[in-house]
């Protein structure tokens, strides 16, 4: 069954969107799909996604107002882009693409973004699982979201929950939640455009004040 799904979806899942702050050349290479799929331990992978995102949030929160050099010393790896008030790191998580970015204004950290981009298709609802788990963890920490939306732009797959991941992939379904903290706004989104894209942003209140 997974082989059939792979063949069906592989032909329509190509390309990545540009990173929110980056030029198109900053985006990861186009995904490739192989059949059969590599078997993944879903619980282990989901735990690793959650760990990375929560670590990212802690890093951002601990460095508000600090200069880029402090982030360079704290974040593992070499920055893919280090210029114009931005630090962007590119890496992989079980063959999915990860973009981790930090934005500075006047040498002061004001925003961070973590983006997980789908490469292999390990399961139709894989990224929905990541989103829901992260939403649950963020709610446990910061309380109920101030904004919580599940939006169907096309309800073709709405009666079939097993295929909601397909609806995300082709842009029919997207999820959005946000939380207000003492420091700023946390936004969590799951969207799709021929792939799934899990997006988390932590924006400091200072950014709005200085805009």
N, C-alpha and C positions, 0 to 999 in steps of 0.2 A: 504493500500500500504506500509506504514512504517513497519507494522508487517511482511509482506512478505520480504521486504528488510532485516529486522533484522534477520529473520530466515536464509536467504540466506548467509548473511555475517558473522553471529555469529559463524558459524562453522570454518571460516578461520582466524578470528581475535583473535590471542592468543599471549601472550608474550610481553615483552618489551626489548629493547636493553639496554646494560649497559650505564650508564652516561659517558660522554666523558672522565672524569678524574677518575671515581670511579671504584671500584671493582664490579663484577657482583652482589654481595649481596647488593650493594647500590641501585640497581634498584627497582622501585615499584613492588608490587605484580602483578601477572598476572591479566589482566582485566576480569571482568565478565559482561555479557550482559543479560538484562532482557527484556521481551516482555510482555506488551507494553512498549515502551520507555517513560521516563518521558518527559513531554512537557517543553521545555525551551523557554524563550523569547529570540529569536536570537539576537535582537538588544542589549538587556541588557547584555547578555553574551559576545558578541563581544566587547562592550564598556569596560567590566571588564578586558578582556584579554589585550586590548590596554592599559588600565590604569596601570595594573600590569607591563607590559613590559616597558612602558615609565618611571614608577617609578624606576624600576630596573636600567635602563640606567642612570637616574639621580643619583642614589645611587653610581653606579660604577664611574661615572665621578667626583662626589664630593669627592671620596676617593682615587683617584690615588695616589700611593706612600705611603699611610698610612698603619699602622700596623693592624693585625687582630682584635685587641681589639676595634678599631674604628668601624669596621663593626659589631661586636657583639652588640654594643650599638645602632646601627642604624637599623639593620634588625630585624623585628619582629619574635618571635619564637625562639626555641632552635635548634642549629645546629645538624643535623643528623650525620655529620662527622666533626671533628675539630682536624685535625692532618696533619702532613707532608705538611704544607704550603697550606692547603685547608680548606675552610669552605663550607659545603654543607647543604642546607636546603631542606626538603621535605614537601610538603603540597598538598592540593587539590584545584581545581577550578571547581566548579560544577561537582564534581566526576571525573574530569580529573586529572591525576597526574602532579605535578609540581616539577621540580628540579631546584634549584637556587644555583649556585656555584660561589665561589670567589677563585682565586689562587694568592699566594704571592710568591715573590722571595726575599730572604734576608729581610723578614718581611715587604715587600713593595708590595702593590696591583698592579698586572700587567694585570689581565684578569678576566672577569666575563662572566658567561653563564646562560641563562634562557631557560629551555626546558619544553614544554607543551606536554604531552604524552596522547594520546587518550585512554579513558576507555569506557564510554558509546558511542554508535553511535547515536548522536542526529540528524544528517542530513548528507547526502552523501558528500556535499560540505562544511560542517561546517568549516573544518580547512583551506580550500582554502580561505574562507571568512576572516578568521583571518589573514592569510598571506597577502592578498591583502590590507586589511585595515591598517595593520602595515606598509607595504611598502609605502602606500600613505602618512601616517603620517611622516615616516622617510624621505621621499622625500621632504615633505613640510619643514622639519627642516634642512636637510643637503644637499638638492639639488638632482639632478638626480644621480642614482647609478653609480658607476664606473664600476660595473659588474652587468649585469641583464640578467638572463637566465631562459628560460622555456624549459626543456629537456624531450623529449619523448624517452624512451628506447624501448617502444613497443607502436605502435599507434593504438592498437585495439579499445580503447575507444575515440580516438581523434575526430571522427565525432559526438560524443554524449556528449556535455558539461555538461548535467545533471549528467553524470556518471564520470566526471573527478576526483571526490573524490575517486571513486573506483580505478581509475588508480593510484592515489597517494598511497592508502592503500596497493596495491599489488606490488608497486615498478615500475610501468610502467611510471610514471610521477613525476618529481621533479622540484622544483623552487629554485632559488638562486639569491640573490642580495647583494651587499656590497657597503659601503660608506667609503670614507676616510675623517677623521676629523683632526683637529689640534692635537688631543691627540692620535688617533689610528685608528683602522679599525673596523667598525660595519658590521657583517655578519648576514643575515637573510636567513633561509632555511626552506623549507617544503619538507620532504621526507617520505617514507613509507616502511614498511616491515611487513605486516600483521596488521598494525595500522598506524595512522598518527602521525608524530613527527614534531612539530614546534620548531625550534632552533634559538636562537639569541645569538651572542657572541660579546663582546666588548673587543678587545685586544689592550693594550697600546703599543705605538711605542717602549717603553723601553724594552719590551720583546724580540723583534727582535734584538735590539742593544746589549742585554746582553747574547744572546744565543751563 
